[in-house]
Structure formats: C-alpha cells, structure tokens
Amino acid sequence: MPAAYQFDELPVLHGLSEEDFFRLCQDNPQLRLERAANQDIIIMPPAHPDASEDGLEIAYQLKHWARTSAQPGHTYESSAGFRLPDGSVRAPDVAWLSSARRATADQAAGFLAVCPEFVVEVLSPSDRLATTQVKMEEYIANGVQLGFLLDVAQETAYIYRPGQVPETVHSYEQELSGEPVLPGFSLDLRPLRRR
C-alpha cells in the first residue's frame, strides 16, 4: 500500500517572522525545523537512529574535550537553534561556541543570534549530500571557523575551513584534528564505524 503522503522533496513553508517561527518551533517540539536565509521554513524528518547515535558520540567527545580544555565554551546538540548573520536559523547536529562569543549573543527572539565556531553535520539516509554540502558552505560564509560533514555510511569526512576548498578524508581509521579552532581536540572517527 503506498504512503498516504509522499514527497520527492519535503514541503517548505515561507513568510513567517522570526518570532512566529520561534513560536512554531516551541508549539511543535515533535518537528525538526530550520529556516533558510530566504526565510523558507524547512521541515526535516527525524534523525535516523544511526545518525542520532553518531551525533551523540561526537557531542560526547566534544563535551569531554571542553571539560578538560583551557578553552571556555559550550557544546550543543541538534536541538539548539542559532540565528546566523544571513538571517537563517540552523540547528547543526553538534556545535561548539566559545564563552566569549556566547556572552555577546542576542537571544531576544528565542534563538541565539550568533554563529558557532565549530559545527558537525552527520549525513542521515534522508539527507542529500549535495544539499548538506551547500549548508556547510553557508555555515562557513556565516562565520563558522571549522566544520565537519560526516558521511558515515561511506566512511568519508569533508572538512570545511574559511577560504579553503573542502578537504575530503576517506576511512574512519583515524582522527580529525580540531586545530587551531579547538586546540587539543581530535574527533576519533573509529567509534562511528558500522560494525
């Protein structure tokens, strides 16, 4: 039996003010929503269990580093929304924000109006690689200093830095360095490998 509702692309809403978008998010916590710079509201499916587990592993490693590091900052998982300079509201799978940047962030409309220094996106089976790569470029254009896009199924990582072509890393038998943005942090990819 075919699905009652099936979309080649997820539906997109448009035209809500930032306050209305925040209220929509608060009134519908079961939905994962983001807003693009052009004000389109993007409805995202729930994370695939493997991608959710991977995000948790990454957040764990980052939080552990943050607790033992001399770099004061905050680690976030995918339910935190950031209003970026281009007007978009994004919720990266994992993010890190320095305490100095956090202290200056406006939170008047509900979301932190600040760009994290570091973000990670984990490709879920429902995600399109090309679309997520564009999203990573948008993060960099908005002030992210380091971004990892992880395609765990293919054991491929894409590393994004301002002013550089993304670096592609194959094989998860290694670590990705967070230098110089996250001094001393390395993301161990081995726990993400599919058994």
C-alpha positions as CSV (number, residue, x, y, z in Angstrom):
1,M,0.0,0.0,0.0
2,P,1.5,3.4,-1.0
3,A,2.1,6.0,1.7
4,A,-0.7,8.5,2.2
5,Y,1.7,11.4,1.9
6,Q,4.9,11.0,0.0
7,F,7.0,13.9,-1.2
8,D,10.1,13.9,-3.5
9,E,11.2,16.9,-1.6
10,L,10.0,17.8,1.9
11,P,7.4,20.6,1.9
12,V,8.7,24.1,2.6
13,L,6.8,27.0,4.3
14,H,7.6,30.6,3.8
15,G,6.9,34.0,5.2
16,L,7.0,33.7,9.0
17,S,8.6,36.4,11.1
18,E,11.4,35.3,13.4
19,E,9.0,35.5,16.4
20,D,6.4,33.4,14.6
21,F,9.0,30.8,13.5
22,F,10.2,30.5,17.2
23,R,6.6,30.1,18.3
24,L,6.1,27.4,15.6
25,C,9.1,25.6,16.9
26,Q,8.0,25.8,20.5
27,D,4.4,24.8,19.8
28,N,5.6,21.8,17.7
29,P,8.5,20.2,19.6
30,Q,8.0,16.9,17.7
31,L,9.1,18.7,14.5
32,R,12.7,19.4,13.4
33,L,12.6,22.8,11.7
34,E,15.2,25.2,10.3
35,R,14.8,28.4,8.4
36,A,16.9,29.3,5.4
37,A,18.3,32.7,4.6
38,N,15.5,33.3,2.1
39,Q,13.0,32.7,5.0
40,D,11.9,29.3,3.8
41,I,10.9,27.1,6.7
42,I,12.5,23.6,6.2
43,I,10.7,20.6,7.7
44,M,13.3,17.9,8.4
45,P,12.5,14.3,9.1
46,P,13.5,12.8,12.5
47,A,17.1,11.7,12.5
48,H,17.9,8.1,11.5
49,P,18.8,6.2,14.7
50,D,22.4,5.6,13.4
51,A,22.8,9.3,12.7
52,S,21.4,10.2,16.1
53,E,23.8,7.8,17.8
54,D,26.7,9.2,15.7
55,G,25.8,12.7,16.7
56,L,25.7,11.7,20.4
57,E,29.1,10.1,20.1
58,I,30.5,13.3,18.5
59,A,28.9,15.5,21.2
60,Y,30.3,13.2,23.9
61,Q,33.8,13.5,22.5
62,L,33.5,17.3,22.1
63,K,32.0,17.8,25.6
64,H,34.7,15.7,27.2
65,W,37.3,17.9,25.4
66,A,35.5,21.0,26.6
67,R,35.5,19.9,30.2
68,T,39.2,19.2,30.2
69,S,40.3,22.1,27.9
70,A,41.6,25.5,28.8
71,Q,39.2,26.9,26.1
72,P,36.0,28.0,27.9
73,G,32.9,27.2,25.7
74,H,29.6,25.5,25.2
75,T,28.8,22.2,23.4
76,Y,25.4,21.9,21.7
77,E,23.4,19.1,20.1
78,S,20.9,19.2,17.3
79,S,18.0,20.8,19.3
80,A,19.8,24.2,19.7
81,G,18.9,26.9,17.1
82,F,21.3,29.5,16.0
83,R,20.3,32.7,14.1
84,L,23.1,33.2,11.7
85,P,24.1,36.6,10.2
86,D,22.4,35.8,6.9
87,G,19.0,35.5,8.8
88,S,18.9,31.7,8.6
89,V,18.2,29.7,11.7
90,R,20.1,26.5,11.8
91,A,20.4,23.5,14.2
92,P,23.7,21.7,13.5
93,D,24.0,18.1,14.7
94,V,26.8,19.2,17.0
95,A,28.2,22.7,17.6
96,W,30.7,24.4,19.8
97,L,30.6,28.1,20.8
98,S,33.2,29.9,22.8
99,S,32.2,31.6,26.0
100,A,33.3,34.9,24.7
101,R,31.1,34.7,21.6
102,R,28.2,33.3,23.7
103,A,28.4,36.3,26.1
104,T,27.7,38.7,23.3
105,A,24.9,36.7,21.6
106,D,21.5,38.2,21.5
107,Q,18.7,35.9,22.4
108,A,15.7,38.3,22.1
109,A,13.7,36.2,19.6
110,G,14.4,32.8,21.3
111,F,17.4,31.6,19.2
112,L,21.0,32.6,19.9
113,A,21.9,35.2,17.4
114,V,25.5,34.0,16.9
115,C,27.4,31.7,14.7
116,P,29.2,28.8,16.4
117,E,32.9,28.5,15.7
118,F,32.6,24.7,15.1
119,V,29.8,22.6,13.6
120,V,29.3,19.0,12.6
121,E,26.6,17.6,10.3
122,V,26.1,13.9,10.1
123,L,24.6,12.7,6.8
124,S,21.4,10.8,7.5
125,P,19.9,8.4,4.9
126,S,17.2,11.0,4.3
127,D,19.8,13.7,3.6
128,R,21.2,14.6,0.2
129,L,25.0,15.0,0.1
130,A,24.9,18.0,-2.3
131,T,22.3,19.8,-0.2
132,T,24.2,19.3,3.0
133,Q,27.5,20.4,1.3
134,V,25.7,23.7,0.4
135,K,24.6,24.0,4.0
136,M,28.2,23.6,5.1
137,E,29.4,26.3,2.8
138,E,26.6,28.6,4.2
139,Y,28.0,27.9,7.7
140,I,31.4,28.9,6.6
141,A,30.1,32.1,4.9
142,N,28.3,33.0,8.2
143,G,31.4,32.7,10.4
144,V,32.0,29.0,11.2
145,Q,35.8,28.5,11.5
146,L,35.7,24.7,11.2
147,G,33.1,22.3,10.0
148,F,33.0,18.5,9.6
149,L,30.4,16.9,7.3
150,L,30.4,13.1,8.0
151,D,29.1,10.5,5.6
152,V,29.4,7.6,8.0
153,A,28.0,5.0,5.6
154,Q,30.7,5.8,3.1
155,E,33.4,6.4,5.8
156,T,34.0,9.8,4.3
157,A,34.5,13.1,6.0
158,Y,34.6,16.6,4.5
159,I,36.5,19.3,6.4
160,Y,35.4,22.9,5.8
161,R,37.6,26.0,6.7
162,P,37.2,29.6,5.6
163,G,39.0,30.5,2.4
164,Q,39.8,26.8,1.6
165,V,38.5,24.1,-0.7
166,P,36.8,21.4,1.5
167,E,39.2,18.6,2.3
168,T,37.9,15.0,1.7
169,V,39.1,12.3,4.1
170,H,38.5,8.6,3.4
171,S,38.5,5.8,6.0
172,Y,37.4,6.1,9.6
173,E,40.5,4.5,11.0
174,Q,41.8,7.9,12.1
175,E,41.0,11.2,13.9
176,L,40.1,14.6,12.6
177,S,42.0,17.5,14.1
178,G,40.1,20.4,15.5
179,E,43.2,22.6,15.4
180,P,43.5,25.6,15.6
181,V,39.9,26.3,16.4
182,L,39.7,23.7,19.1
183,P,43.3,23.3,20.4
184,G,44.0,19.7,21.5
185,F,40.7,18.3,20.2
186,S,40.6,15.4,17.8
187,L,37.5,13.6,16.7
188,D,38.1,9.9,16.8
189,L,36.1,8.5,13.8
190,R,36.6,4.8,14.8
191,P,33.6,4.7,17.2
192,L,31.4,5.8,14.2
193,R,32.3,2.8,12.0
194,R,29.4,0.5,11.2
195,R,30.1,-2.9,12.8
